[in-house]
Each structure stands twice: as structure tokens, then as C-alpha cells.
Amino acid sequence: MRDLQSPFLKLSLVLCALLLPVGGIRADEKPAVSTKPTVKTLGKGKVYETEYYELQGKLPGPTVLLEAGIHGNEPAGTLALEWLLPRLTVTRGRVLIFPRMHKVALGRKKRYLDKDLNKQFPGDRKSKVIERRLAAEIHTMVGTEKPNLVLTLHEARVHIMDGKCCAQTIIYGIDQPTDALRRATELVNLRSPDDRHRFQLFHYPIPTSSSEVFVRDFGLEAYCIETWLAEPMPRRVRSHLNAVTGFLEAYGIEFKVEGTYQE
């Protein structure tokens, strides 16, 4: 892949970011015609039953899983994915959209019911703790769907520029960020309006988190996107959309998004 440090390429990326406000489509451009997303059900018949969606391009490419709602008090990622879902057309690769991981907690606007879902992986289907059972279902789904990349959308209370974790960060648990992750972060930040809305890479491994367990068990890449809870909801949704579309582009998904998100 070409060097992103090239001044010419940087200028080209900036111009593309200005012309393509979200996901690579101009406001006056008609989206490509595609079939509706395939609806899939996780935990059918269980109290935590929830849906995820598959968009398959006609051309072969990587599979990216976008997930949100792992914490019920962090709704911006869910709203971002639910805005994106009916507007996204994939022409190369495959995108899975999982907007309400912990549907029950989201409905109650609570971080979790019994225990933090993001610390229960790989889970246990026989557990009395709802989050451990749900974690087991999600773990099985990821193993079945075989994504190359998983992005989990989160929110945090403290901004990274104020000296603490973790708002406006892209969290990774591996020892060193890959070149692909660095390229994706640079592309995401071309979509960000100023320094305070740009994302910083942040090393913060949690052994029982979804990201760490997916990397360990399935050999994929997995990262967390953290936006800032102190911001108005539309700004947080926009930040998530910037991050998601930047990663899709960087990792080789060819796609279009119909329209532009209005804050």
C-alpha cells in the first residue's frame, strides 16, 4: 500500500474527505442500487434476543463487523449504526452491523443488568448472569461470521486531551498498533473538524473484553472507538460515523452512503 506520509497523497486524502462528507458519497450523487440487508437474529427466544444485519457486496473483499450498544448508557454508537444501516451500499466486501448488542440494557438506559458485558467474554451459556450468557452468544456469532475486523463503538466521560482515558481514542490491546491501524486512524482524522475531535491511539488491554477475546480466539483485528459523553448527542453520532466510514475505506470495503448526517 502507498505511504500515507506522502505530501501528495495527504493532500488527495484531505480533498476526498472534504468532497465525501460521510462514507464516500457526494450530496448530489445517487447511491448504487442494492438489495436490502439480510436480517439475522442472535439469541432467538431469549430475553436478550437482538438483531444484526449483513450487507454483502458483489465483489469479494474483507468482512468488517460494526457493533454498538455493549453498554446501555452509551447510545451514540447505536444511533450512528442505525442511521447508517438503511443508507449504506456495499459493492466490495461484506459489512455486518450489530447496533444493539445489549438490547435490554439499552432499553433500560443502564450500563448493564448484572455485570459489565464487556468484561464477560468468552461467556457461559449456562450462567445465571445475563451478560455472561449474552457474551457466549456473541462470541459464537463472531466465530461463525469470521470477520477480519471488529469495531466496537463506546463512549467515555473524560477526554484524552485532559490527561485521562478515554474519550476520542481508538483503543487497541495488542503490543503495537499495526500499520493498517495507523493508516485507518489518519484517514479517520481527516474527517474530524479540529484537534479535540480527532482520535488518538491508546493502548488499554482488558483480557476479558470482547476485543481482546476475539483477537485471541479468532485471529482477527479488533478495536474500540471511544467518543466523548460531554458532547451533544449529534456530535457524538457524527464522530462515530467519521470513525466507521474511515475504517471501512482504509480496510478495503468499497461502499457508498446515501446523504449526509445532519447534526
C-alpha positions as CSV (number, residue, x, y, z in Angstrom):
1,M,0.0,0.0,0.0
2,R,1.2,3.5,-0.7
3,D,2.9,5.5,2.0
4,L,0.4,7.8,3.8
5,Q,3.2,10.2,4.7
6,S,3.5,11.3,1.0
7,P,2.5,15.0,0.8
8,F,0.7,14.4,-2.5
9,L,-1.3,11.5,-1.0
10,K,-2.1,13.5,2.1
11,L,-3.4,16.4,0.0
12,S,-5.5,13.9,-2.0
13,L,-7.0,12.4,1.1
14,V,-7.9,15.8,2.5
15,L,-9.7,16.7,-0.7
16,C,-11.5,13.4,-0.7
17,A,-12.6,14.0,2.9
18,L,-14.0,17.4,2.0
19,L,-15.9,16.1,-1.0
20,L,-17.2,13.0,0.7
21,P,-18.8,14.1,3.9
22,V,-19.7,10.6,5.2
23,G,-18.8,7.3,3.7
24,G,-17.6,8.5,0.2
25,I,-20.7,9.9,-1.4
26,R,-21.4,13.4,-2.7
27,A,-24.6,15.0,-1.7
28,D,-25.7,15.2,-5.4
29,E,-24.7,11.6,-6.2
30,K,-27.3,8.8,-6.4
31,P,-26.4,5.7,-4.4
32,A,-26.0,2.4,-6.2
33,V,-28.9,0.1,-6.2
34,S,-28.5,-2.8,-3.8
35,T,-30.6,-5.4,-2.1
36,K,-31.9,-4.9,1.4
37,P,-29.6,-6.1,4.3
38,T,-30.1,-9.6,5.4
39,V,-31.5,-9.6,9.0
40,K,-30.1,-12.2,11.4
41,T,-31.1,-12.9,14.9
42,L,-28.9,-13.5,17.9
43,G,-30.2,-15.3,21.0
44,K,-33.6,-16.1,19.4
45,G,-36.3,-16.6,22.0
46,K,-34.0,-15.4,24.8
47,V,-34.6,-12.3,26.9
48,Y,-31.6,-10.7,25.3
49,E,-32.7,-11.5,21.7
50,T,-31.4,-8.9,19.3
51,E,-30.7,-8.5,15.5
52,Y,-27.7,-7.8,13.4
53,Y,-27.5,-7.2,9.6
54,E,-25.4,-8.4,6.7
55,L,-24.6,-6.3,3.7
56,Q,-22.8,-8.3,1.0
57,G,-21.1,-6.6,-1.9
58,K,-21.0,-8.2,-5.3
59,L,-17.2,-8.1,-5.4
60,P,-15.1,-10.2,-3.0
61,G,-13.3,-8.4,-0.1
62,P,-12.8,-8.4,3.7
63,T,-15.6,-8.7,6.3
64,V,-16.0,-5.9,8.9
65,L,-18.2,-6.2,11.9
66,L,-19.5,-2.9,13.3
67,E,-21.0,-3.3,16.8
68,A,-22.5,-0.9,19.4
69,G,-24.6,-0.9,22.5
70,I,-22.4,-3.1,24.6
71,H,-23.1,-0.7,27.4
72,G,-26.7,0.5,27.8
73,N,-25.7,4.0,28.9
74,E,-23.6,4.6,25.7
75,P,-26.3,5.1,23.0
76,A,-24.4,7.2,20.4
77,G,-22.8,4.3,18.7
78,T,-26.2,2.6,18.4
79,L,-27.8,5.7,16.9
80,A,-24.8,6.0,14.4
81,L,-25.2,2.5,13.2
82,E,-29.0,2.7,12.9
83,W,-28.6,5.9,10.9
84,L,-26.0,4.2,8.6
85,L,-27.8,0.9,8.1
86,P,-30.5,2.0,5.6
87,R,-28.2,4.3,3.8
88,L,-25.2,2.0,3.3
89,T,-24.5,0.3,-0.1
90,V,-21.6,-2.2,-0.2
91,T,-20.1,-3.0,-3.5
92,R,-16.9,-4.8,-2.4
93,G,-16.5,-6.9,0.7
94,R,-19.0,-7.6,3.5
95,V,-20.3,-5.5,6.4
96,L,-22.1,-6.8,9.4
97,I,-23.9,-4.1,11.5
98,F,-24.8,-5.1,15.1
99,P,-26.3,-1.9,16.6
100,R,-27.9,-3.2,19.9
101,M,-25.5,-5.7,21.5
102,H,-27.1,-5.4,24.9
103,K,-30.7,-4.6,23.8
104,V,-32.1,-5.0,27.4
105,A,-29.6,-2.6,29.0
106,L,-30.1,-0.1,26.2
107,G,-33.9,-0.2,26.7
108,R,-33.4,0.5,30.4
109,K,-30.6,3.1,29.8
110,K,-28.4,1.2,32.3
111,R,-24.8,0.3,31.7
112,Y,-25.6,-3.4,32.5
113,L,-28.1,-5.5,34.4
114,D,-25.9,-7.9,36.5
115,K,-22.3,-7.4,35.3
116,D,-20.4,-5.4,32.7
117,L,-20.9,-7.2,29.4
118,N,-17.5,-6.1,28.1
119,K,-15.8,-8.0,30.9
120,Q,-17.6,-11.3,30.5
121,F,-16.1,-12.8,27.3
122,P,-16.0,-15.5,26.1
123,G,-19.1,-16.0,28.3
124,D,-21.0,-19.0,29.6
125,R,-24.4,-20.1,28.2
126,K,-25.3,-21.8,31.4
127,S,-24.5,-18.9,33.7
128,K,-27.3,-17.2,35.8
129,V,-25.7,-13.8,34.8
130,I,-27.4,-12.5,31.7
131,E,-24.3,-10.8,30.4
132,R,-22.3,-14.0,30.6
133,R,-24.9,-15.8,28.5
134,L,-25.1,-13.0,26.1
135,A,-21.3,-12.8,25.8
136,A,-21.3,-16.5,24.9
137,E,-23.9,-15.9,22.1
138,I,-21.9,-13.0,20.7
139,H,-18.7,-15.0,20.9
140,T,-20.2,-17.8,18.9
141,M,-21.6,-15.4,16.3
142,V,-18.2,-13.8,15.7
143,G,-16.7,-17.3,15.3
144,T,-19.3,-18.2,12.8
145,E,-19.3,-15.0,10.8
146,K,-15.5,-14.8,10.6
147,P,-14.9,-11.0,10.3
148,N,-11.4,-9.7,9.5
149,L,-12.0,-6.6,11.6
150,V,-14.3,-5.8,14.5
151,L,-15.1,-2.2,15.6
152,T,-17.0,-1.7,18.9
153,L,-18.4,1.8,19.5
154,H,-18.2,3.1,23.0
155,E,-18.4,6.5,24.9
156,A,-16.3,7.8,27.7
157,R,-16.7,10.6,30.2
158,V,-13.1,12.1,30.3
159,H,-11.4,13.4,27.2
160,I,-7.9,12.0,26.4
161,M,-6.6,15.6,25.9
162,D,-7.4,16.2,29.6
163,G,-4.9,13.6,30.5
164,K,-7.0,10.6,31.3
165,C,-8.7,7.8,29.4
166,C,-10.5,7.5,27.1
167,A,-12.8,9.8,25.0
168,Q,-11.7,10.4,21.4
169,T,-9.5,7.4,21.4
170,I,-9.1,4.3,19.3
171,I,-8.2,1.6,21.8
172,Y,-6.1,-1.4,20.9
173,G,-4.8,-4.2,23.1
174,I,-2.1,-5.7,21.0
175,D,1.5,-4.8,21.9
176,Q,2.0,-2.3,19.0
177,P,-0.5,-0.8,16.6
178,T,-0.3,-2.3,13.1
179,D,0.4,-0.2,10.0
180,A,-3.2,-0.7,8.9
181,L,-4.5,0.7,12.2
182,R,-2.2,3.7,11.9
183,R,-3.4,4.3,8.3
184,A,-7.0,4.0,9.3
185,T,-6.6,6.4,12.2
186,E,-5.0,9.0,9.9
187,L,-7.9,8.6,7.4
188,V,-10.5,8.9,10.2
189,N,-8.9,12.1,11.4
190,L,-9.1,13.7,8.0
191,R,-12.8,13.7,8.6
192,S,-12.5,15.4,12.0
193,P,-13.0,19.1,12.3
194,D,-10.4,20.0,14.9
195,D,-7.8,18.6,17.3
196,R,-10.3,18.0,20.1
197,H,-12.4,15.8,17.8
198,R,-9.5,13.8,16.3
199,F,-8.8,10.3,17.6
200,Q,-5.6,9.2,19.4
201,L,-4.4,5.6,19.5
202,F,-4.5,4.4,23.1
203,H,-3.1,1.1,24.4
204,Y,-5.6,-0.3,27.0
205,P,-5.9,-4.1,27.1
206,I,-8.7,-5.8,29.1
207,P,-8.2,-9.6,29.0
208,T,-12.0,-10.4,29.2
209,S,-13.2,-7.7,26.8
210,S,-14.9,-8.6,23.6
211,S,-12.0,-7.1,21.5
212,E,-9.2,-9.0,23.3
213,V,-11.0,-12.3,23.3
214,F,-11.9,-12.0,19.6
215,V,-8.3,-11.3,18.8
216,R,-7.1,-14.2,20.9
217,D,-9.7,-16.8,19.8
218,F,-10.2,-15.9,16.1
219,G,-7.0,-14.2,15.0
220,L,-8.8,-11.1,13.7
221,E,-8.2,-7.4,14.4
222,A,-10.5,-5.7,16.9
223,Y,-10.6,-2.1,18.2
224,C,-12.8,0.2,20.3
225,I,-13.9,3.6,19.2
226,E,-14.5,6.0,22.2
227,T,-16.4,9.3,21.7
228,W,-16.9,12.0,24.4
229,L,-20.0,11.8,26.5
230,A,-19.8,15.5,27.4
231,E,-20.6,16.4,23.8
232,P,-24.2,16.8,22.4
233,M,-25.6,13.6,21.0
234,P,-25.5,14.7,17.3
235,R,-21.7,15.5,17.6
236,R,-21.0,12.0,19.2
237,V,-23.0,10.3,16.4
238,R,-21.0,12.2,13.8
239,S,-17.7,11.2,15.4
240,H,-18.7,7.6,15.3
241,L,-19.8,7.9,11.7
242,N,-16.5,9.5,10.8
243,A,-14.6,6.7,12.5
244,V,-16.7,3.9,11.0
245,T,-16.5,5.1,7.4
246,G,-12.8,5.9,7.7
247,F,-12.1,2.3,8.8
248,L,-14.3,0.8,6.1
249,E,-12.4,2.8,3.5
250,A,-9.0,2.0,5.0
251,Y,-9.6,-1.7,5.2
252,G,-10.7,-2.1,1.6
253,I,-14.5,-2.0,1.8
254,E,-16.0,-0.3,-1.3
255,F,-19.2,1.4,-0.3
256,K,-21.5,4.5,-0.6
257,V,-23.6,6.2,1.9
258,E,-26.8,8.0,0.7
259,G,-26.9,11.5,2.0
260,T,-25.1,13.3,4.8
261,Y,-25.7,13.1,8.5
262,Q,-27.1,16.4,9.8
263,E,-26.1,17.4,13.3
